[in-house]
């Protein structure tokens, strides 16, 4: 993902390296900011406010998404100094809770597959 500020600098969401890379108009590397997590998306508004979405960070050693100290969410700050001024956490996951239907021996033998929850967004437990 790419975004330009009012000075024409290029901000690159570099998820693989857990940083926002900044380049001048000539393509010269200026800086790398790691305080915005593992960027999945980037946006700069007309007031040079930087918004960076992080959909993958978690504190999980050994996993590709490991990014100690960072959490998923949106961080925002000024492109002038790179300080994170706010954090918006992701919404909570939907509840995936279905009641298991009791199946009698006669019903179970009549079906080739076990009963499933009718809602596609949940799993039977």
KOLPAPA-335781 format. One record per residue (C-alpha): residue in one letter; residue number from 1; x, y, z. Coordinates in steps of 0.05 Angstrom, whole numbers, plus 5000, padded with zeros to 4 digits. Example, Ala and Ser with C-alpha at 12.3 -4.5 7.8 and 13.67 -1.06 7.14 Angstrom:
<rs>
R	A	1	5246	4910	5156
R	S	2	5273	4979	5143
</rs>
This chain:
<rs>
R	X	1	5000	5000	5000
R	X	2	5024	5070	4984
R	X	3	5006	5141	5005
R	X	4	5034	5210	4991
R	X	5	5036	5269	5040
R	X	6	5029	5343	5022
R	X	7	5104	5348	5010
R	X	8	5102	5292	4958
R	X	9	5138	5242	5002
R	X	10	5119	5169	4991
R	X	11	5098	5127	5050
R	X	12	5100	5052	5039
R	X	13	5064	5002	5084
R	X	14	5118	4948	5087
R	X	15	5084	4891	5124
R	X	16	5140	4841	5112
R	X	17	5188	4885	5152
R	X	18	5137	4912	5202
R	X	19	5149	4984	5183
R	X	20	5126	5045	5145
R	X	21	5182	5064	5096
R	X	22	5188	5136	5074
R	X	23	5219	5162	5009
R	X	24	5229	5232	4981
R	X	25	5205	5253	4911
R	X	26	5270	5228	4881
R	X	27	5260	5158	4910
R	X	28	5314	5167	4963
R	X	29	5300	5128	5027
R	X	30	5288	5177	5085
R	X	31	5265	5135	5145
R	X	32	5231	5073	5171
R	X	33	5179	5077	5225
R	X	34	5164	5014	5264
R	X	35	5117	5045	5315
R	X	36	5056	5033	5269
R	X	37	5057	4958	5276
R	X	38	5055	4910	5217
R	X	39	5019	4954	5165
R	X	40	4965	4924	5122
R	X	41	4939	4990	5096
R	X	42	4959	5064	5097
R	X	43	4923	5130	5086
R	X	44	4944	5203	5093
R	X	45	4889	5256	5097
R	X	46	4892	5329	5073
R	X	47	4919	5351	5141
R	X	48	4978	5302	5136
R	X	49	4948	5256	5188
R	X	50	4974	5185	5177
R	X	51	4928	5126	5188
R	X	52	4958	5056	5188
R	X	53	4918	4992	5194
R	X	54	4950	4931	5224
R	X	55	4910	4867	5212
R	X	56	4963	4817	5230
R	X	57	5005	4835	5292
R	X	58	5002	4790	5352
R	X	59	5049	4769	5407
R	X	60	5059	4697	5383
R	X	61	5131	4674	5381
R	X	62	5146	4627	5324
R	X	63	5089	4651	5280
R	X	64	5096	4695	5219
R	X	65	5050	4747	5251
R	X	66	5094	4754	5313
R	X	67	5105	4828	5328
R	X	68	5119	4834	5403
R	X	69	5087	4895	5436
R	X	70	5039	4908	5378
R	X	71	4966	4890	5370
R	X	72	4919	4890	5311
R	X	73	4882	4955	5300
R	X	74	4890	5025	5270
R	X	75	4943	5074	5292
R	X	76	4944	5147	5274
R	X	77	4993	5204	5278
R	X	78	5025	5262	5242
R	X	79	5070	5251	5182
R	X	80	5114	5308	5210
R	X	81	5141	5270	5270
R	X	82	5115	5199	5265
R	X	83	5089	5197	5336
R	X	84	5029	5152	5345
R	X	85	4974	5196	5373
R	X	86	4917	5146	5377
R	X	87	4900	5073	5372
R	X	88	4834	5042	5351
R	X	89	4828	4968	5370
R	X	90	4793	4920	5322
R	X	91	4720	4903	5337
R	X	92	4709	4840	5379
R	X	93	4700	4775	5340
R	X	94	4628	4753	5330
R	X	95	4603	4701	5378
R	X	96	4605	4634	5345
R	X	97	4562	4593	5391
R	X	98	4510	4543	5368
R	X	99	4472	4494	5410
R	X	100	4486	4423	5390
R	X	101	4424	4385	5371
R	X	102	4414	4319	5406
R	X	103	4408	4262	5357
R	X	104	4374	4197	5374
R	X	105	4403	4131	5352
R	X	106	4347	4123	5299
R	X	107	4360	4193	5270
R	X	108	4435	4182	5269
R	X	109	4430	4118	5230
R	X	110	4384	4150	5180
R	X	111	4434	4205	5164
R	X	112	4501	4195	5132
R	X	113	4531	4258	5162
R	X	114	4525	4288	5232
R	X	115	4477	4346	5241
R	X	116	4509	4415	5229
R	X	117	4491	4483	5254
R	X	118	4447	4519	5205
R	X	119	4485	4585	5210
R	X	120	4547	4587	5167
R	X	121	4583	4635	5214
R	X	122	4587	4588	5272
R	X	123	4615	4521	5290
R	X	124	4582	4466	5329
R	X	125	4613	4451	5396
</rs>
